[in-house]
């Protein structure tokens, strides 16, 4: 180990000289992490793995470092092929290294394309430049990635209920001796008890998730600090290569990490938006039953990482206080997640073009609702993408009475899952008939939670303009045209005697009024 560390030290010193490289070098900057040394040269970056054995990773041998360099390249090319270029072998001597020479290598590095660090999404967010549209891009990218990722089969140990819980329990074991403040210790015990209780409740679902193929070879470390704008596209990089168990996880654990990271940065609308978009694209609403469980885990992992330095000694008082503050922030976020169980059932009511989806999206971004859209779920029932143009006429094809009945039944089923998972459910459909709305009122009564109809209106001429423009654009899941609109206007049954709140999509969302109406007393 000592020899390998000395060899690396000498190699890195040699690589600080521009003449050592087979390409032009503008400037050399060294970055140290706890497991790697990264050398920035201008156009390229070289990551050298330290010869460490930390239990959860083992880079001790040269063969291991080579293997994990190759794994890093393979895995990260899935989401950032433009960044991960090659594995470089260093030959010659540590003091006079050659790149990919003919003699035996003594070290390896991952060669990456260097990019502007101001493009990192955590920095973009801090500058106020990360939009909700960017969240759509990320969600769509991650949905495709998960759909294509390898699935853990029964022969693999990953994703069993026991494998999911083990690192959660380990977090608390490792944190316990580091936390001495009585209030922090009590909070840690509450979080540990909540996690253990939820694990027992969720064990059957955890087992089912593996059987259903939701344990996949994911990224494993998906947060804003590992995302960047590169050539106008969002690259997601630095996925976990060093530990299979950290990577072969439930896709919902991956999304929970991203949402938690956004919440920690107080980008709550971004967090809600990316979660809702991912669920809409993937259809994995059942995974919501696990979301809080995984969010607490992810927050406690960050809490542990923040506090590990406490055990290493040599800390000034100011540094110790900073570490404890970071720990406390993550622990508070974890405990906040344990209290978020506020189900409610809401539905939209309005003809095509009235702005139902706009209002429902406002409920998502402002109130943390989970939205399900009839236009999306109808097509999913027929195995079609949301933007598919089926050219179905009124009351035919996927818009036949039978297809519509199945669509509303699916919205009802998903609203139950969302509300039972502790979220505000918003079913986005026309709901023009009382018999379509009634099952949702009954669902809310059965779940003993608030129920509200969002009765959305617009002037007829404005409705016709919107429907015409949307049909011509051809970018929305809705296929309604003017004929459909005129039929809806003639057949609509207003919710006059029901729990309705009149709204207009061209006015600001009345957040305070909605909050009061949806409060669980």
C-alpha positions as CSV (number, residue, x, y, z in Angstrom):
1,X,0.0,0.0,0.0
2,X,2.8,2.4,1.0
3,X,4.7,1.6,-2.3
4,X,1.6,2.3,-4.3
5,X,0.9,5.6,-2.5
6,X,4.5,6.7,-3.1
7,X,4.3,5.7,-6.8
8,X,1.2,7.7,-7.2
9,X,2.7,10.7,-5.4
10,X,5.6,10.7,-7.7
11,X,3.4,10.2,-10.8
12,X,1.2,13.1,-9.8
13,X,4.2,15.4,-9.3
14,X,5.4,14.4,-12.8
15,X,2.0,15.0,-14.3
16,X,2.1,18.6,-13.0
17,X,4.5,19.3,-15.8
18,X,2.8,20.2,-19.2
19,X,5.6,18.4,-21.1
20,X,4.4,15.1,-19.6
21,X,1.3,15.1,-21.7
22,X,0.8,13.9,-25.3
23,X,-1.4,16.9,-26.0
24,X,-1.3,20.7,-25.5
25,X,-1.9,21.8,-21.9
26,X,-3.1,25.3,-21.0
27,X,-2.9,25.0,-17.2
28,X,-2.8,22.2,-14.6
29,X,-4.9,22.1,-11.6
30,X,-5.0,19.3,-9.0
31,X,-8.2,18.3,-7.2
32,X,-8.1,15.9,-4.2
33,X,-11.1,13.9,-3.1
34,X,-11.1,11.2,-0.4
35,X,-10.8,8.4,-3.1
36,X,-9.2,10.1,-6.2
37,X,-6.8,12.6,-7.5
38,X,-8.1,14.6,-10.5
39,X,-5.7,16.6,-12.8
40,X,-7.3,19.3,-15.0
41,X,-5.2,20.2,-18.0
42,X,-7.4,22.4,-20.1
43,X,-9.1,20.2,-22.6
44,X,-8.9,17.0,-20.6
45,X,-9.1,15.7,-17.0
46,X,-7.4,12.6,-15.6
47,X,-8.9,10.8,-12.6
48,X,-6.5,8.5,-10.7
49,X,-7.9,6.2,-8.1
50,X,-6.1,6.2,-4.8
51,X,-4.8,2.8,-3.6
52,X,-7.3,2.5,-0.7
53,X,-9.3,-0.2,0.9
54,X,-12.2,1.5,2.8
55,X,-14.4,-1.6,3.1
56,X,-17.2,-0.2,0.9
57,X,-14.6,0.3,-1.9
58,X,-11.3,-1.5,-2.6
59,X,-8.7,0.2,-4.9
60,X,-5.8,-1.4,-3.2
61,X,-4.3,-3.4,-6.1
62,X,-3.3,-2.2,-9.5
63,X,-5.7,-4.8,-11.0
64,X,-8.6,-3.4,-9.0
65,X,-7.8,0.2,-10.0
66,X,-7.7,-0.9,-13.7
67,X,-11.0,-2.8,-13.4
68,X,-12.8,0.1,-11.7
69,X,-11.4,2.6,-14.2
70,X,-13.0,0.4,-16.9
71,X,-16.2,0.2,-15.0
72,X,-16.3,3.9,-14.5
73,X,-16.0,4.4,-18.2
74,X,-18.6,1.8,-19.1
75,X,-21.2,3.0,-16.6
76,X,-20.8,6.7,-17.1
77,X,-20.9,6.5,-20.9
78,X,-24.6,5.6,-20.4
79,X,-25.5,9.2,-19.4
80,X,-22.4,11.3,-20.3
81,X,-20.8,9.7,-23.4
82,X,-19.4,13.1,-24.4
83,X,-17.3,13.3,-21.2
84,X,-15.9,9.8,-20.7
85,X,-13.2,9.2,-23.3
86,X,-10.9,6.4,-22.4
87,X,-8.8,4.5,-19.8
88,X,-5.2,5.6,-19.9
89,X,-2.3,3.3,-18.9
90,X,0.8,4.9,-17.5
91,X,4.0,3.2,-18.5
92,X,7.7,4.0,-18.1
93,X,8.4,5.3,-14.6
94,X,6.5,7.4,-12.1
95,X,9.0,10.2,-12.5
96,X,8.9,10.0,-16.4
97,X,5.5,8.5,-17.2
98,X,4.4,7.7,-20.8
99,X,0.8,7.5,-21.9
100,X,-0.2,4.0,-23.2
101,X,3.4,2.9,-23.8
102,X,4.4,-0.7,-24.8
103,X,5.8,-1.8,-21.4
104,X,3.9,-2.9,-18.3
105,X,1.6,-0.3,-16.8
106,X,2.2,0.8,-13.3
107,X,-1.0,3.0,-12.9
108,X,-4.3,3.8,-14.7
109,X,-6.5,6.8,-15.0
110,X,-9.9,7.7,-16.5
111,X,-9.5,10.3,-19.2
112,X,-12.4,12.7,-19.4
113,X,-13.2,15.8,-21.4
114,X,-12.8,18.8,-19.2
115,X,-15.8,21.2,-19.0
116,X,-16.6,24.6,-17.6
117,X,-17.3,24.1,-13.9
118,X,-19.8,27.1,-14.1
119,X,-22.0,24.7,-16.0
120,X,-22.5,22.4,-13.0
121,X,-26.2,22.5,-12.2
122,X,-25.7,23.2,-8.5
123,X,-24.0,26.4,-9.6
124,X,-26.6,27.1,-12.3
125,X,-29.3,26.8,-9.6
126,X,-27.4,29.1,-7.2
127,X,-27.4,31.7,-10.0
128,X,-31.1,31.4,-10.4
129,X,-30.7,30.1,-14.0
130,X,-32.1,26.5,-13.6
131,X,-35.6,26.4,-14.9
132,X,-38.5,24.0,-14.5
133,X,-38.1,23.3,-18.2
134,X,-34.6,21.9,-17.3
135,X,-36.3,19.7,-14.8
136,X,-38.4,18.2,-17.6
137,X,-35.3,17.5,-19.6
138,X,-33.7,15.7,-16.6
139,X,-36.8,13.7,-15.8
140,X,-37.2,12.6,-19.4
141,X,-33.5,11.6,-19.6
142,X,-33.6,9.7,-16.4
143,X,-36.8,7.9,-17.4
144,X,-35.2,6.7,-20.6
145,X,-32.1,5.7,-18.7
146,X,-34.0,3.6,-16.2
147,X,-36.1,2.0,-18.9
148,X,-32.9,0.8,-20.6
149,X,-30.9,-0.1,-17.5
150,X,-30.1,-3.7,-16.7
151,X,-32.5,-5.4,-14.4
152,X,-31.4,-7.4,-11.3
153,X,-32.7,-11.0,-11.6
154,X,-33.4,-13.5,-8.8
155,X,-29.8,-14.8,-8.9
156,X,-28.5,-11.3,-7.8
157,X,-28.4,-10.3,-4.2
158,X,-29.3,-6.7,-4.9
159,X,-32.6,-5.1,-4.0
160,X,-33.9,-7.7,-1.6
161,X,-35.7,-6.2,1.5
162,X,-32.7,-7.1,3.6
163,X,-30.2,-5.6,1.2
164,X,-32.3,-2.3,1.1
165,X,-32.5,-2.0,4.9
166,X,-28.9,-3.0,5.7
167,X,-27.2,0.4,4.7
168,X,-30.0,2.3,6.4
169,X,-29.4,0.5,9.7
170,X,-25.6,0.9,9.2
171,X,-26.0,4.7,8.9
172,X,-27.5,4.9,12.4
173,X,-24.9,2.6,13.9
174,X,-22.1,4.7,12.4
175,X,-23.8,8.0,13.4
176,X,-24.6,7.0,17.0
177,X,-21.0,7.5,18.5
178,X,-20.5,10.7,16.5
179,X,-23.6,12.6,17.9
180,X,-23.3,13.6,21.6
181,X,-25.7,16.5,21.9
182,X,-28.8,15.1,23.8
183,X,-31.4,16.7,21.5
184,X,-29.6,15.5,18.4
185,X,-29.2,12.1,19.9
186,X,-33.0,12.0,20.6
187,X,-33.7,13.0,17.1
188,X,-31.4,10.3,15.7
189,X,-33.2,7.7,17.8
190,X,-36.6,8.9,16.5
191,X,-35.4,8.6,12.9
192,X,-33.9,5.2,13.5
193,X,-37.2,4.0,15.1
194,X,-39.2,5.5,12.2
195,X,-37.0,3.8,9.6
196,X,-37.2,0.4,11.4
197,X,-41.0,0.6,11.6
198,X,-41.4,1.6,8.0
199,X,-39.1,-1.2,6.9
200,X,-41.3,-3.7,8.6
201,X,-44.4,-2.2,7.0
202,X,-42.8,-2.1,3.5
203,X,-41.1,-5.5,3.4
204,X,-43.7,-7.1,1.2
205,X,-43.6,-4.1,-1.2
206,X,-39.8,-4.1,-1.3
207,X,-39.8,-7.8,-2.2
208,X,-42.4,-7.1,-4.9
209,X,-40.4,-4.3,-6.4
210,X,-37.6,-6.6,-7.1
211,X,-39.9,-9.2,-8.7
212,X,-41.4,-6.5,-10.8
213,X,-38.1,-5.4,-12.2
214,X,-37.6,-2.1,-10.5
215,X,-34.1,-3.0,-9.1
216,X,-31.8,-1.8,-11.9
217,X,-28.2,-0.8,-12.6
218,X,-28.7,2.9,-11.8
219,X,-26.4,5.9,-11.5
220,X,-26.3,5.7,-7.7
221,X,-25.2,9.3,-6.9
222,X,-27.7,11.4,-8.8
223,X,-27.7,15.0,-7.5
224,X,-27.2,18.5,-9.0
225,X,-23.4,18.4,-8.3
226,X,-23.1,15.5,-10.7
227,X,-24.9,17.2,-13.5
228,X,-23.7,19.9,-15.9
229,X,-24.5,21.7,-19.1
230,X,-22.1,20.5,-21.8
231,X,-22.5,21.8,-25.3
232,X,-26.1,22.8,-24.5
233,X,-27.1,19.3,-23.2
234,X,-27.4,18.1,-19.7
235,X,-24.7,15.5,-18.8
236,X,-25.2,13.3,-15.7
237,X,-21.8,12.1,-14.6
238,X,-19.8,10.5,-11.8
239,X,-22.0,7.5,-11.2
240,X,-20.9,4.9,-8.7
241,X,-18.6,2.3,-10.0
242,X,-16.9,1.1,-6.8
243,X,-19.7,-0.7,-5.0
244,X,-22.4,-2.8,-6.8
245,X,-24.8,-2.4,-3.9
246,X,-24.8,1.4,-4.1
247,X,-25.7,1.2,-7.8
248,X,-28.1,-1.7,-8.2
249,X,-31.0,-0.1,-6.5
250,X,-34.7,0.7,-6.8
251,X,-35.2,3.4,-9.4
252,X,-37.4,5.2,-6.8
253,X,-34.3,5.4,-4.5
254,X,-32.5,7.2,-7.3
255,X,-35.3,9.7,-7.8
256,X,-35.6,10.1,-4.1
257,X,-32.0,11.2,-3.9
258,X,-32.4,13.9,-6.6
259,X,-35.7,15.2,-5.0
260,X,-34.0,15.3,-1.6
261,X,-31.0,17.2,-3.0
262,X,-33.3,19.8,-4.5
263,X,-35.3,20.1,-1.3
264,X,-32.0,20.5,0.7
265,X,-31.2,23.4,-1.7
266,X,-34.7,24.9,-1.1
267,X,-35.6,24.4,-4.7
268,X,-38.9,22.9,-3.8
269,X,-40.8,23.7,-7.0
270,X,-38.0,22.1,-8.9
271,X,-38.2,19.0,-6.7
272,X,-41.9,18.7,-7.1
273,X,-41.7,19.3,-10.8
274,X,-39.0,16.7,-11.6
275,X,-40.8,14.1,-9.4
276,X,-44.1,14.6,-11.1
277,X,-42.6,14.6,-14.6
278,X,-40.7,11.4,-13.8
279,X,-43.8,9.6,-12.6
280,X,-45.8,10.8,-15.6
281,X,-43.2,9.5,-18.0
282,X,-42.4,6.3,-16.2
283,X,-45.9,5.4,-14.9
284,X,-44.3,4.2,-11.7
285,X,-46.8,5.7,-9.3
286,X,-46.7,2.6,-7.1
287,X,-43.1,3.6,-6.2
288,X,-44.5,6.6,-4.3
289,X,-45.3,4.3,-1.4
290,X,-41.5,4.0,-1.0
291,X,-40.5,7.6,-1.7
292,X,-40.4,9.0,1.9
293,X,-38.6,5.9,3.1
294,X,-35.9,6.4,0.5
295,X,-35.8,10.2,1.0
296,X,-35.1,9.7,4.7
297,X,-32.3,7.3,3.9
298,X,-30.7,9.6,1.4
299,X,-30.8,12.5,3.8
300,X,-29.2,10.4,6.5
301,X,-26.5,9.3,4.1
302,X,-25.7,13.0,3.6
303,X,-25.9,13.6,7.3
304,X,-23.4,10.8,7.9
305,X,-21.0,12.0,5.2
306,X,-21.2,15.5,6.7
307,X,-20.3,14.2,10.2
308,X,-17.6,11.6,9.5
309,X,-15.0,14.4,9.8
310,X,-16.0,14.6,13.5
311,X,-14.2,11.4,14.2
312,X,-11.0,12.4,12.5
313,X,-9.8,14.8,15.1
314,X,-7.8,18.1,14.7
315,X,-10.9,20.2,14.2
316,X,-11.0,23.9,15.1
317,X,-14.2,24.9,17.0
318,X,-15.5,26.8,14.0
319,X,-15.0,23.9,11.6
320,X,-16.7,21.5,14.1
321,X,-19.7,23.8,14.4
322,X,-19.9,24.0,10.6
323,X,-19.9,20.2,10.3
324,X,-22.6,19.9,13.0
325,X,-24.7,22.5,11.3
326,X,-24.6,20.5,8.0
327,X,-25.5,17.4,9.9
328,X,-28.4,19.1,11.6
329,X,-29.7,20.4,8.3
330,X,-29.9,17.0,6.8
331,X,-31.3,15.4,9.9
332,X,-34.0,18.0,10.1
333,X,-34.9,17.4,6.4
334,X,-35.1,13.6,7.1
335,X,-37.4,14.2,10.1
336,X,-39.5,16.6,8.0
337,X,-40.1,13.8,5.5
338,X,-41.4,11.5,8.3
339,X,-44.1,14.0,9.0
340,X,-45.3,14.5,5.4
341,X,-48.5,12.4,5.3
342,X,-51.2,14.8,4.1
343,X,-53.4,13.0,1.6
344,X,-56.2,14.6,-0.4
345,X,-58.1,13.9,-3.6
346,X,-58.8,16.6,-6.1
347,X,-60.1,16.5,-9.7
348,X,-60.3,19.0,-12.4
349,X,-63.6,19.8,-14.2
350,X,-63.6,21.7,-17.5
351,X,-63.9,21.3,-21.2
352,X,-60.8,21.0,-23.5
353,X,-58.8,24.2,-23.6
354,X,-60.1,25.6,-20.3
355,X,-56.6,25.3,-18.7
356,X,-57.0,22.2,-16.6
357,X,-53.4,21.1,-17.1
358,X,-52.1,24.5,-16.3
359,X,-54.0,24.6,-13.0
360,X,-53.0,21.1,-12.2
361,X,-49.3,21.9,-12.9
362,X,-49.6,24.8,-10.5
363,X,-50.9,22.4,-7.9
364,X,-47.8,20.3,-8.5
365,X,-45.2,23.1,-8.3
366,X,-46.8,25.2,-5.6
367,X,-48.5,22.6,-3.4
368,X,-46.5,19.4,-4.0
369,X,-49.4,17.6,-5.6
370,X,-48.9,14.5,-7.7
371,X,-50.9,14.8,-11.0
372,X,-52.3,12.1,-13.2
373,X,-53.5,13.1,-16.7
374,X,-56.2,11.4,-18.6
375,X,-54.6,12.2,-21.9
376,X,-51.4,10.4,-20.8
377,X,-52.9,7.5,-19.0
378,X,-55.4,6.8,-21.8
379,X,-52.6,6.3,-24.2
380,X,-50.5,4.3,-21.7
381,X,-53.4,1.9,-21.5
382,X,-53.1,1.3,-25.2
383,X,-49.3,1.1,-25.1
384,X,-48.8,4.5,-26.8
385,X,-46.5,7.4,-25.9
386,X,-48.1,10.5,-24.6
387,X,-47.5,12.6,-27.7
388,X,-48.9,9.9,-30.1
389,X,-51.5,11.2,-32.6
390,X,-54.0,8.3,-32.9
391,X,-56.3,10.3,-35.2
392,X,-59.2,8.8,-33.3
393,X,-62.6,10.5,-33.9
394,X,-65.2,11.4,-31.3
395,X,-66.4,8.3,-29.4
396,X,-64.1,6.0,-31.5
397,X,-60.7,4.3,-31.1
398,X,-59.0,5.2,-27.9
399,X,-61.8,7.7,-27.2
400,X,-64.6,5.1,-27.4
401,X,-67.0,5.0,-24.4
402,X,-65.3,1.8,-23.2
403,X,-61.8,3.3,-23.5
404,X,-63.0,6.4,-21.6
405,X,-64.5,4.2,-18.8
406,X,-61.1,2.4,-18.5
407,X,-59.2,5.7,-18.4
408,X,-61.3,7.1,-15.6
409,X,-61.0,3.8,-13.7
410,X,-57.2,4.1,-14.1
411,X,-57.2,7.7,-12.8
412,X,-59.2,6.5,-9.8
413,X,-56.7,3.6,-9.2
414,X,-53.7,6.0,-9.4
415,X,-55.4,8.6,-7.2
416,X,-55.9,6.0,-4.5
417,X,-52.2,5.0,-4.7
418,X,-51.1,8.7,-4.5
419,X,-53.4,9.5,-1.6
420,X,-52.5,6.3,0.3
421,X,-48.9,7.3,-0.1
422,X,-49.6,10.5,1.7
423,X,-49.7,12.9,-1.2
424,X,-52.3,15.3,-2.6
425,X,-53.6,13.6,-5.8
426,X,-54.8,15.7,-8.7
427,X,-56.7,13.9,-11.5
428,X,-56.5,16.0,-14.6
429,X,-59.4,15.1,-16.9
430,X,-62.6,16.8,-18.2
431,X,-64.9,15.1,-15.6
432,X,-67.9,16.6,-17.4
433,X,-70.4,14.1,-15.9
434,X,-71.4,13.8,-12.3
435,X,-71.1,10.0,-12.5
436,X,-67.4,10.4,-13.5
437,X,-66.8,12.6,-10.4
438,X,-68.7,10.6,-7.9
439,X,-66.2,7.7,-7.5
440,X,-63.5,10.2,-6.5
441,X,-65.7,11.8,-3.8
442,X,-66.3,8.3,-2.5
443,X,-62.6,7.5,-2.6
444,X,-61.9,10.6,-0.4
445,X,-64.5,9.5,2.1
446,X,-63.1,6.0,2.2
447,X,-59.6,7.4,2.9
448,X,-61.0,10.0,5.3
449,X,-59.2,12.8,3.5
450,X,-60.2,16.2,1.9
451,X,-61.9,16.2,-1.5
452,X,-62.2,19.1,-3.9
453,X,-63.3,19.7,-7.5
454,X,-61.3,22.4,-9.4
455,X,-64.1,23.8,-11.6
456,X,-62.1,25.6,-14.4
457,X,-63.7,27.9,-16.9
458,X,-62.8,30.2,-19.8
459,X,-64.8,32.2,-22.4
460,X,-66.0,30.1,-25.3
461,X,-64.1,32.2,-27.9
462,X,-60.9,31.8,-25.9
463,X,-61.6,28.0,-25.6
464,X,-61.9,27.7,-29.4
465,X,-58.6,29.7,-29.9
466,X,-56.7,27.5,-27.5
467,X,-58.0,24.2,-28.9
468,X,-57.2,25.3,-32.4
469,X,-53.6,26.4,-31.6
470,X,-52.9,23.3,-29.6
471,X,-54.2,21.0,-32.4
472,X,-52.0,22.8,-34.9
473,X,-48.9,22.6,-32.7
474,X,-49.3,18.9,-32.2
475,X,-47.1,18.8,-29.1
476,X,-49.6,18.0,-26.4
477,X,-51.0,14.7,-25.3
478,X,-54.5,16.0,-25.9
479,X,-56.1,15.3,-29.3
480,X,-59.3,17.3,-28.8
481,X,-60.4,19.5,-31.7
482,X,-63.2,22.0,-32.2
483,X,-65.8,19.3,-32.8
484,X,-64.9,17.7,-29.5
485,X,-65.0,21.0,-27.8
486,X,-68.5,21.9,-29.1
487,X,-69.8,18.5,-28.0
488,X,-68.3,19.0,-24.5
489,X,-69.9,22.4,-24.2
490,X,-73.3,21.0,-25.0
491,X,-73.1,18.0,-22.7
492,X,-71.3,19.4,-19.6
493,X,-72.9,18.8,-16.2
494,X,-71.6,21.6,-13.9
495,X,-70.7,20.6,-10.4
496,X,-73.2,23.0,-8.8
497,X,-74.1,20.9,-5.8
498,X,-70.7,19.4,-5.3
499,X,-67.5,20.4,-3.4
500,X,-66.3,22.7,-6.2
501,X,-63.9,25.7,-6.3
502,X,-64.4,27.9,-9.3
503,X,-61.1,28.8,-11.0
504,X,-59.8,30.4,-14.2
505,X,-56.5,29.3,-15.7
506,X,-55.6,32.9,-16.7
507,X,-55.6,34.0,-13.1
508,X,-53.1,33.3,-10.3
509,X,-53.5,30.0,-8.5
510,X,-55.2,30.8,-5.1
511,X,-52.7,28.9,-3.0
512,X,-54.0,30.1,0.3
513,X,-57.6,29.3,-0.5
514,X,-56.6,25.8,-1.8
515,X,-54.5,25.1,1.2
516,X,-57.5,26.0,3.5
517,X,-59.9,23.8,1.5
518,X,-57.5,20.9,1.5
519,X,-56.4,21.1,5.1
520,X,-56.8,17.8,7.0
521,X,-58.6,18.7,10.2
